[in-house]
Amino acid sequence: MESDLYQVIYASAATRPIEEDELLGMLKLVREKNRRLGITGMLLHCDGSFIQALEGPKAQVMDLISVIRKDIRHNRIAVLFEGPIKNRSFSQWSMGFNRPSEKELAKIEGYTPYLGLGEDPKSIQNYSSVAIKLLEAFRELSEQKPSSIDA
Ligand SMILES: Cc1cc2nc3c(=O)[nH]c(=O)nc-3n(C[C@H](O)[C@H](O)[C@H](O)COP(=O)(O)O)c2cc1C
C-alpha cells in the first residue's frame, strides 16, 4: 500500500470555450507531468465546467493544485473534497478525460451546470455529491470501454 496518499476534487468554470485540439494538446503535457509526479486522476469537461480528481503523494498533489489554481484557462475553483485516502480511485489513468454528453449528464441525479452553482455553501455541498457521482460514472465507463482519450 502507498503511504501518504491524498486526493483533491474540484470544480471550476472554463474562462473561454476550449477546442478539442487544444484540450488534447494540454492532456498530453498533463499526462507526462502527472506520470513524473506519481499523480493519477480524471478530468471531465462539461457545460463549460471542469471537474477534476487528482490523487497522489500529498506534497505533489498540493504543489500541483496550486499551479492549476493559477491557470488562466479556468476560474471559480471550488474544492469539493480534499483529504487523505487509503487507495487510489483512478490508478489506471495519469489523467483520464471525458466530455460527458447532455444525455449522459441527464442520467446523473441532481446535475445542474456549474454556472448555476452560486455562492451558497449548500449548493456546493449538493454539487459536490453530483460531481463525485459523475466521476464514478465515468470511471466505470472508461473501465468498460477504454478509448484513446481515456489514458
Ligand atoms: C482544468 C485544468 C486541469 C489541469 N490539470 C492538470 C494536471 O492534472 N496536471 C498537470 O500537470 N497540469 C494540469 N493543468 C495544467 C497546469 O495548470 C499547468 O499549465 C501545467 O501543470 C504546466 O505547469 P508548469 O509549466 O509550471 O510545469 C490543468 C489545467 C487546467 C485548466
PDBQT file of the ligand as one rigid body, heavy atoms in Angstrom, charges set to zero:
ROOT
HETATM    1  C1  LIG A 201      -8.784  22.213 -15.854  1.00  0.00    +0.000 C 
HETATM    2  C2  LIG A 201      -7.296  22.053 -15.821  1.00  0.00    +0.000 A 
HETATM    3  C3  LIG A 201      -6.729  20.866 -15.336  1.00  0.00    +0.000 A 
HETATM    4  C4  LIG A 201      -5.346  20.677 -15.307  1.00  0.00    +0.000 A 
HETATM    5  N1  LIG A 201      -4.837  19.517 -14.811  1.00  0.00    +0.000 NA
HETATM    6  C5  LIG A 201      -3.504  19.334 -14.753  1.00  0.00    +0.000 A 
HETATM    7  C6  LIG A 201      -2.941  18.129 -14.241  1.00  0.00    +0.000 A 
HETATM    8  O1  LIG A 201      -3.625  17.187 -13.844  1.00  0.00    +0.000 OA
HETATM    9  N2  LIG A 201      -1.583  18.013 -14.246  1.00  0.00    +0.000 N 
HETATM   10  C7  LIG A 201      -0.764  18.992 -14.699  1.00  0.00    +0.000 A 
HETATM   11  O2  LIG A 201       0.448  18.836 -14.666  1.00  0.00    +0.000 OA
HETATM   12  N3  LIG A 201      -1.282  20.148 -15.185  1.00  0.00    +0.000 NA
HETATM   13  C8  LIG A 201      -2.616  20.345 -15.230  1.00  0.00    +0.000 A 
HETATM   14  N4  LIG A 201      -3.120  21.511 -15.754  1.00  0.00    +0.000 N 
HETATM   15  C9  LIG A 201      -2.182  22.481 -16.346  1.00  0.00    +0.000 C 
HETATM   16  C10 LIG A 201      -1.475  23.316 -15.294  1.00  0.00    +0.000 C 
HETATM   17  O3  LIG A 201      -2.289  24.409 -14.934  1.00  0.00    +0.000 OA
HETATM   18  C11 LIG A 201      -0.123  23.839 -15.862  1.00  0.00    +0.000 C 
HETATM   19  O4  LIG A 201      -0.338  24.541 -17.038  1.00  0.00    +0.000 OA
HETATM   20  C12 LIG A 201       0.835  22.687 -16.138  1.00  0.00    +0.000 C 
HETATM   21  O5  LIG A 201       0.961  21.856 -14.992  1.00  0.00    +0.000 OA
HETATM   22  C13 LIG A 201       2.234  23.164 -16.543  1.00  0.00    +0.000 C 
HETATM   23  O6  LIG A 201       2.790  23.836 -15.471  1.00  0.00    +0.000 OA
HETATM   24  P1  LIG A 201       4.349  24.218 -15.468  1.00  0.00    +0.000 P 
HETATM   25  O7  LIG A 201       4.587  24.989 -16.720  1.00  0.00    +0.000 OA
HETATM   26  O8  LIG A 201       4.501  25.047 -14.205  1.00  0.00    +0.000 OA
HETATM   27  O9  LIG A 201       5.083  22.920 -15.395  1.00  0.00    +0.000 OA
HETATM   28  C14 LIG A 201      -4.503  21.703 -15.787  1.00  0.00    +0.000 A 
HETATM   29  C15 LIG A 201      -5.061  22.885 -16.278  1.00  0.00    +0.000 A 
HETATM   30  C16 LIG A 201      -6.454  23.069 -16.307  1.00  0.00    +0.000 A 
HETATM   31  C17 LIG A 201      -7.023  24.337 -16.862  1.00  0.00    +0.000 C 
ENDROOT
TORSDOF 0
